[in-house]
């Protein structure tokens, strides 16, 4: 699909065709990036392997966002970040609980891990809330001076968030890793057929190059496609782009939950949401500075409200360390309600 997308772009095919083909091409590319890092993890040990997964787990989302920032689609990128977080902690966590619950009446999972992820998401939301609230009250970014203040505030908060993220890695993988180790992880590693280092690195590099090429096509066609269907930029970013960038991880989380490996499933769903909030967002703030496209942590009040409400229901459902299919229904229902709201934003 990557050569098809590039070929269609070369002959200036219709923007809708380019948009659909680019979306289809991104899904296996994201999966290849994830698979490559997982196989590299088997060669470098559990700790370094986990760090590799953390670093490259959201490579597709970062690349798509950088291309969009460079094109000046700042609101689209912010919406896609919101959508990625919501998609992971609501839709995919919910579908995973449904898939696992239909096969297993009740599943138990690591409360420490779920609690940590929930707390980190709340922390990230506070980092987004402060600039958003200030932009509507004390620092309204209408003049140059206030815009500079908002950018400085975002830069400082980005450094705080990424510092907490690094501290979280140390806590999870070094000082307190015994709290987050489950037999499922070891079992999964034994079962897999592993690629060699060379194959893993080659496929990782090729996949990332493919994501860059296809992201250019996707971003180039997204505006015209949105206008044709009457979709607002926030809907396209939060729902369409937000789901596509995480599609490979989504399928893995659901399949693992179906197999009864709910801890691994939660690790993918909630963990990916945390990575986006605490790692991807600060990276994009710094990228905006480099590209000369100011990227602040200010978002719309609707986006902020949806993240707060999603984090609250995630915490309520995950706090007891047990899951069933009806809890999954509730999470997916919340996501559907939020998605409908995004659709009616112009």
N, C-alpha and C positions, 0 to 999 in steps of 0.2 A: 504493500500500500504506500510506502514511502516514495518509491520511484513513480508510482501512479500520480501521487499528489504533486510531485515536482514536475512531472510531464504536463499535467493539466494546468499548473501555474505558468509554465513556459508558453503554452499556447493560449493563455489568457481565457481559460474556461469560465463558465458562469460562477459567480461568487458563492452561490448556494452549494453547488457541486464541490467546490474547493473546500468549503466549510465542513461538509459532511465527510469527505474523504480524509481531510486532515484530522478530524476527531477520531475516525476509525484507525488511522495510522498511529496516533499517539498512544492508544491503549496497549498494543503489544510492545511498543518501545518502552513504556513505563514498566511493563512486566519484566522485560529483558534487563533493565537497569536493576530492578529489585532482585531478580534471580542471580545476576552476576555478583552483586555484593554479598548475597547469602552464600554462594559457593566460595567466594574469597574468604568469607568468615571461617569456613572449615579448615583453611590452610594457615590461618594466623591466630587461632585460639579464640576462646569465648569472649574475652574482654575486648581485644582489638577487633574481633569480628563484629561485636555489638556496636563498636564505635564506627566501623565502616558502614553498617546498616543505618546508623543514625545520620551519618554525613551524607550518604547518597540516597537515603530513603525518599527524600522529597526533591530529588534532582530535577525531575520533569516539571514539577510545579514552579521551581525556582527559574528554570530556563524560560518557560512560558511567560512568567511574570516579568523577567528582565526584558524580553522582546517587546512585551506590551508597554512597559515603562518607557522604553526607548522610542516607541511610537506615540507616546504621550497619552496613553489610555490609563491614566492613574486611577480613575473611579472603577474601571473594569477590574484592575488588579486588586484593589481593596475589596471589591465585592467577591472576587474569586478566593481571596484569603478567608473571608467570612464563610463563604460557601464550603470551602475545604474543611474548615473546623466543624461546621454544622453537619456536613456530610459524614464525617468520620464519627463524631460522638453521638449523632442522632440516627441517621439513616443506616449506616453500616453496623454500628453497635446494635441497633434495633433489629435489623435483618439477621444478624448473627445470633441474637437471642431467640428469634423466631425459628431459625433453621435448627439450632441446637435443641430448643424446647420441644419441637415437634417430634424429635427422636428420643430425647431424654426428658423425663417429667420435670426434673429439677437438676441444675448444675451448680456446682460451687466453684468459686474462683478466689484468687489471692486478693484479700481486702486491702493489704498494704499497697499493692501496685495500683489498684483502682482508685484508692484514696489519694495516693500521690498524684496520679494523673489529673484527678478532679481538682485538687488544690492548685496545681500548676496552671490549669486552664483558667481558674478564677484569678490567679495572679496576672496572667496575660490580659484578661479582660479589664482588670484595673488599669493596666498599662495603656489600653485603648480608651478607657473611660475618661481618664484625666484630660488628655488633649481634646476629646470630643466635648466634654462639659465646658472646658475653658473657652473653646472656640465659639460656643453659643452664649457665653456670659462675659467673662473678663477680657479674653484676647480674641476678639472677632477679627479674623484675617482679611480685612478689607484694604488695609494699606500695607506698604512695604515693611514698615517697622514691626507690625504685628505678625506678618508672614515670617519674618526672620526669627521672632520669638517662638513661633509655633514650630519652626524647623529645629531650633536649638533644643526646645523641649522634647521633640521627637527623637533627636539624636541622643540626648541624655538617657531617655527612657529605653531606647533601643539597646544601649550599652548595659543598662541594668538588667533588662530581660535576658540578653544573651549571656550575661554573667551568671544569672540564676540557672540558666539552661546548662552551662558548663558545670556549675556546682551540683546540679541534679544528676549529671552523668557520673561525676565522682562519687556521689552518694549511692547511686544505683549499681554501678559496675565495680566499685572499689571498696568503700568503707562499709557499706551495708548490703552488699550483693546477696548475702544469705537470705534477706527478706524477700527477694524477688526471684529466687531460683526455684523452679518447679521440675519435677521429673519429666514433664512433657517436653521441655527443651532438649534434654539429653536424648530422649527417645526419638525425637524428630531428627536429630543430627545423625543418629545411627542408621535410620531408615533410608536417608537420601542417597542418591547416586551423585557424586560430586564431579564438577568440571575441574580441569587443571587450571593452574594460575594463569597461564598464557591465554587460554581460551576465555577465561573470565574477564581478564583485562581488555582483550580485543573486543569482546562483545559489549563490555561496559562503555568503552570509548566510542565504538561505532553507534551504539544506541543513543548516546548523548549528542553526537553529531547529528543523528537523524532527528532527535527532538528539536534541536536548534533550527534545522531546515523546515520541519513541519510546523513549528511554532510561528515562524515568519509567515507561512501561508495562512495559518489559522487566524492570526491577528490581523492580517491584511484583508481577510474576507468577513470578519466578524461584524463590522459596522454596517455594511450593506445588508448582510443577512438579518441582522437585528431590525433594521428599518423595514425590510420586506415583510417580516412576520409580526411587526408591531411589538417586539420585545424591547423592554428597557435595558440599558447597559448593566444595571444592577442585577437583573434577572439572568442575563446571559453569563455574567461573571460568577454570580453566586451559585446558580443551579447547573448550568451547562458546563462551563469551564471547571467549576469546582468539583463536579463529579468525574469528568473525563480525566483530569490530572491524577486522580486517585483510583481509577477503575481497576487496575491490576491488584492493588492492595485490598480493595473492596472484595473482590472475588476470593482472594486467599483467606480473608477473615471469615467469610461465610462458610467456606468449605471446611476450615478447621473447626468451627463451632459445630458443624454437622457431624464431624468425627468425634465430638466430645472434648476437644482440646480448647475449652473456653478461655483459659488463661492466655494462650497464644493469640486467640482471636481478639481478646480485649487489648492485649499488648500492641497489636497492629492498629486497631481502630482508635482507641483512646490515645495510644502513644503517638500515632501519626498526627492527630489533632494537636497534641502538645508540642510536637516538633515544629509544626507550622506556626503556632502562636508565639513560641519562644525563640525559635531559630530562624525560620524563613522570614518572618516579619522584620526583625532587626537587620538581617542581611539585605533586604530590599530597601530599607531606609538608607543604608550605606551605598548601595548600588545607585540609588537616585542621586546622591551627591556626586558620584563619579560621572554619571551620564548627564548631569546638568538638568535633571528633571526632578524637582523637589518632591519628595515622597514623605509625607508626615503620617503619624499614627492616628490622625483625626479621621473618624468615619461618620456615617449618618446615624442619627438617633435610632432609626429602625434596626440597623445592623447591630448596634450596641445592645439594644433591648433583646434581640433574638439570641445573641450570644449569652447574655446574662440568664435568660429563661432556660436556654438549653443546658447551661452548666448546672443550674439548680436541679432540673429534673434528672440529669445524669447522676448527680450526687445522691439524690433521694433513692434512685433505683440501685446504685452500686454499693451503698453503704453497708448492706447486710452480708455481702459476699455470696449471695445466692441469686439465681436467675431462672426465669421460666418464659414461655412463649408470650404470655400476655404483657409482660414488661416490655418485650420487644415491640409488640403492637403499639403500646403507648409512646415509645420513642419514635417510631416511624410516623405515627399520627402527628406528633409535634412537628416533625420535619415537613410533613405535607402541609400543615397549617402555615408554617413559615414560608414555604415555597410559593404558596398561593399569594401570600402577602407581597413577596418580591415581584410576582407577575403584575400586580396592579400598581407598582411604582413606575412612573413614566420613564 
